[in-house]
């Protein structure tokens, strides 16, 4: 259901967590029906147009941007990437 929702709606700017490796834009999107959780997605800005999106999974909203960045780094197998918030 959440993946389908992302297909129709862009995340809010307030849900943006930053840029990793000068390439991947990371978002922690609040899950409306699950208070306290957010869905982590990242888009590859240096790839095709529109940029492909990777769905990483759900995290708690406590420290959500830091956790979203770490999850993205792990799933995309990045080594010591730069991080911009």
C-alpha positions as CSV (number, residue, x, y, z in Angstrom):
1,X,0.0,0.0,0.0
2,X,2.8,2.4,0.9
3,X,4.7,1.7,-2.2
4,X,1.6,2.4,-4.3
5,X,1.1,5.7,-2.4
6,X,4.6,6.8,-3.3
7,X,3.9,6.1,-7.0
8,X,1.2,8.8,-6.9
9,X,2.6,11.4,-4.4
10,X,6.0,12.9,-3.9
11,X,7.2,13.2,-0.3
12,X,7.0,16.5,1.4
13,X,10.1,18.7,1.6
14,X,9.9,18.5,5.4
15,X,10.4,14.7,5.1
16,X,13.7,15.1,3.3
17,X,16.7,14.0,5.4
18,X,19.5,14.9,3.1
19,X,21.9,13.8,0.5
20,X,24.3,10.8,0.7
21,X,27.4,10.5,-1.4
22,X,26.4,13.5,-3.4
23,X,24.0,11.3,-5.3
24,X,21.2,9.8,-3.2
25,X,18.5,11.9,-1.8
26,X,17.0,10.4,1.4
27,X,13.5,10.8,2.8
28,X,11.8,9.5,5.9
29,X,8.1,9.6,5.1
30,X,5.7,9.5,8.0
31,X,3.3,6.5,7.8
32,X,-0.2,8.0,8.4
33,X,-1.8,4.8,9.9
34,X,1.3,3.9,12.0
35,X,2.2,6.8,14.4
36,X,5.8,6.7,15.4
37,X,7.1,5.1,12.2
38,X,8.4,6.4,8.9
39,X,9.2,4.8,5.6
40,X,12.7,5.3,4.3
41,X,13.2,5.9,0.5
42,X,16.1,7.2,-1.5
43,X,16.3,8.4,-5.0
44,X,19.4,8.2,-7.3
45,X,19.7,11.8,-8.6
46,X,22.6,11.0,-11.0
47,X,20.8,8.2,-12.8
48,X,17.9,8.2,-15.2
49,X,15.1,10.8,-15.4
50,X,12.9,10.4,-13.4
51,X,15.3,9.2,-10.8
52,X,14.9,5.6,-9.7
53,X,13.7,5.2,-6.1
54,X,14.8,2.5,-3.6
55,X,12.4,1.5,-0.8
56,X,14.5,0.7,2.3
57,X,11.8,-0.1,4.9
58,X,10.2,1.3,8.1
59,X,12.0,2.9,11.0
60,X,10.9,4.6,14.2
61,X,10.5,8.3,14.1
62,X,12.9,8.8,17.0
63,X,16.1,10.1,15.3
64,X,14.5,9.3,12.0
65,X,16.8,11.2,9.7
66,X,20.0,9.8,11.2
67,X,18.5,6.3,11.1
68,X,17.2,6.8,7.5
69,X,20.7,7.9,6.4
70,X,22.4,4.9,8.0
71,X,19.9,2.5,6.5
72,X,20.4,4.0,3.0
73,X,24.2,3.8,3.4
74,X,23.9,0.1,4.4
75,X,21.4,-0.9,1.7
76,X,23.3,0.9,-1.1
77,X,26.6,-0.6,0.2
78,X,28.4,2.8,0.4
79,X,31.7,3.1,2.1
80,X,32.4,6.3,4.1
81,X,30.0,8.4,2.0
82,X,29.6,12.2,2.5
83,X,26.4,13.2,4.2
84,X,24.6,16.5,3.7
85,X,21.5,17.3,5.7
